[in-house]
């Protein structure tokens, strides 16, 4: 055998039980859940006292290359992924050269080839005028499409409702899914203008400029357009209690194939921490909301209303985040931060607190995204024949987040100094131990481009 992960507690949606994961030639051969001899292996990982999860899949990262390498690149972004416990990423299109046609897709694949420590899939953007490119991009191997109703960092324009209808009729024909950041631009622009004219630059203004109703209106409109076109739909960054109600109703009536994604900062962080000193460091779109919304979002993750957890890994420089003067002008800060190396510990802390089961967490950050974006069953499970991607976690490890240990190009996080319980012990990609205890051990990048199973 290439690898044996022995004596751990193997986690699956069906439950958790002690066992050994056996790997050869980069794929899972078997999960042995009985006592007895384990076949000899070239590499043995002793997971005694640890929990063995299917390799985590992050459907929402921004590695910025090509074109914005000063923020992040494939080498540093993928190193952050595996050090954080993520074995497969889906890279977003908002680079310096947005992924909107086959030429820009080829440029991104060239930038990633031989420079990623984790496996990777690629999403393309819908923009005004690229409807003809949709079938070509699907044939070239993108795992899905996305756009923002509010416009995107990186100057990717928003679509009108008519343009969405045109594009979604074509996307539906490919069998791929389309993700939407559902905040309505007209509401956001109106409220921001009003706040700026009033001289508001304080952290609370960031939340007031992007209220829950903007997200709810975007979700309601998207559901209507999806029903009219038959497109398979995903919502990114679900962050409000009313939004969750809309998603729950849509799933119950079944007229739209819809999945919902959220991010750790919408589940376990109080947006009022901006007012208590984090300021511009906690600037994100949509905003990190108040405790009532965080509690509702985590509960929806736990009860199955939300299917997918991503990081929205969005690296920027210290200057773009206004790191030094974080309380002075909320409008001057670029939204987002690196999230790949904090997600596991943030969510395992919620598991430790009894607010989320480990099995449900594993589903939402492995099987859930793999199924949503066509990578199942190759990714997101430990059944025989799956890629041998494995994340081993220690539920008892305690510590504090330390930005100096991050592997992203710009080492900053709003969680610096925050305590956690639970961390990644081993990250295994294709049967090779790639990171251990948050540090890179792979000798060279070996990540591969992953195409989706169309319509799956």
HELIX and SHEET records of a PDB file:
HELIX    1   1 UNK A   74  UNK A   84  1                                  11    
HELIX    2   2 UNK A  102  UNK A  112  1                                  11    
HELIX    3   3 UNK A  133  UNK A  140  1                                   8    
HELIX    4   4 UNK A  161  UNK A  174  1                                  14    
HELIX    5   5 UNK A  185  UNK A  197  1                                  13    
HELIX    6   6 UNK A  203  UNK A  208  1                                   6    
HELIX    7   7 UNK A  212  UNK A  229  1                                  18    
HELIX    8   8 UNK A  241  UNK A  253  1                                  13    
HELIX    9   9 UNK A  265  UNK A  268  1                                   4    
HELIX   10  10 UNK A  271  UNK A  274  5                                   4    
HELIX   11  11 UNK A  279  UNK A  282  5                                   4    
HELIX   12  12 UNK A  291  UNK A  303  1                                  13    
HELIX   13  13 UNK A  330  UNK A  332  5                                   3    
HELIX   14  14 UNK A  343  UNK A  352  1                                  10    
HELIX   15  15 UNK A  358  UNK A  362  1                                   5    
HELIX   16  16 UNK A  363  UNK A  367  3                                   5    
HELIX   17  17 UNK A  368  UNK A  372  1                                   5    
HELIX   18  18 UNK A  403  UNK A  405  5                                   3    
SHEET    1   A 4 UNK A  27  UNK A  32  0                                        
SHEET    2   A 4 UNK A  15  UNK A  24 -1                                        
SHEET    3   A 4 UNK A   3  UNK A  12 -1                                        
SHEET    4   A 4 UNK A  43  UNK A  46  1                                        
SHEET    1   B 8 UNK A  27  UNK A  32  0                                        
SHEET    2   B 8 UNK A  15  UNK A  24 -1                                        
SHEET    3   B 8 UNK A   3  UNK A  12 -1                                        
SHEET    4   B 8 UNK A  51  UNK A  54  1                                        
SHEET    5   B 8 UNK A 390  UNK A 400 -1                                        
SHEET    6   B 8 UNK A 419  UNK A 429 -1                                        
SHEET    7   B 8 UNK A 432  UNK A 436 -1                                        
SHEET    8   B 8 UNK A 439  UNK A 440 -1                                        
SHEET    1   C 9 UNK A 308  UNK A 310  0                                        
SHEET    2   C 9 UNK A 258  UNK A 263  1                                        
SHEET    3   C 9 UNK A 232  UNK A 236  1                                        
SHEET    4   C 9 UNK A 177  UNK A 181  1                                        
SHEET    5   C 9 UNK A 144  UNK A 148  1                                        
SHEET    6   C 9 UNK A 119  UNK A 125  1                                        
SHEET    7   C 9 UNK A  86  UNK A  91  1                                        
SHEET    8   C 9 UNK A  56  UNK A  62  1                                        
SHEET    9   C 9 UNK A 313  UNK A 314  1                                        
END                                                                             
